[in-house]
Amino acid sequence: MFFIVSDEVQHRNGGPRMIVTGYASGMVECRWYDGYSVRREAFKEDELYSASERQLAS
C-alpha cells in the first residue's frame, strides 16, 4: 500500500492512530500524541494500514 503525507494510519498489530509525516530509507515516518507528548517512529510500509479504509470497511 502506498501512503502520502497526512494520511492517517494504524499499525497492523493495533495501537494508536498515527499521521504519516514522511518517508526515509524505505520507512514510513509517523507521529502521534500519546496523551503526554508527541511521539514519532518509522515503520515498514507493510506493517501499516490506512485507518480511514479500515473505518469505511466497518
C-alpha positions in Angstrom: 0.0 0.0 0.0 1.2 3.5 -0.7 0.7 6.3 1.8 1.1 10.0 1.4 2.0 12.6 3.9 -1.0 13.5 6.2 -2.6 10.0 5.7 -4.0 8.5 9.0 -2.6 5.0 9.5 -2.5 2.4 12.2 -0.1 -0.5 12.9 -1.5 -3.9 11.9 -1.0 -5.2 15.5 -3.1 -2.3 16.9 -2.1 0.8 18.7 -2.8 4.5 18.2 -3.9 6.1 15.0 -0.9 8.0 13.6 -0.2 10.6 10.9 2.3 10.0 8.1 4.8 12.7 8.2 7.3 11.5 5.6 9.5 8.7 4.1 13.1 7.9 4.9 15.3 5.0 3.9 12.2 3.0 2.7 10.4 3.5 6.0 7.2 5.4 6.7 7.7 8.1 9.3 4.7 8.6 11.7 3.7 10.9 14.5 1.0 10.6 17.2 0.1 12.1 20.5 0.2 9.6 23.4 -1.6 11.8 26.0 1.6 13.3 27.3 3.8 14.2 24.3 4.1 13.8 20.6 5.8 10.6 19.7 7.4 9.6 16.4 8.6 6.4 14.9 9.3 4.9 11.5 7.7 1.7 10.3 7.9 -0.6 7.2 5.1 0.2 4.8 3.6 -3.4 5.1 3.3 -3.0 8.9 0.7 -0.3 8.4 -2.8 0.1 7.0 -4.9 3.1 6.2 -7.1 3.9 9.3 -9.7 5.6 7.1 -10.1 2.5 4.9 -10.5 0.3 8.0 -13.2 2.7 9.3 -15.1 2.5 5.9 -15.0 -1.3 6.0 -16.5 -1.5 9.5 
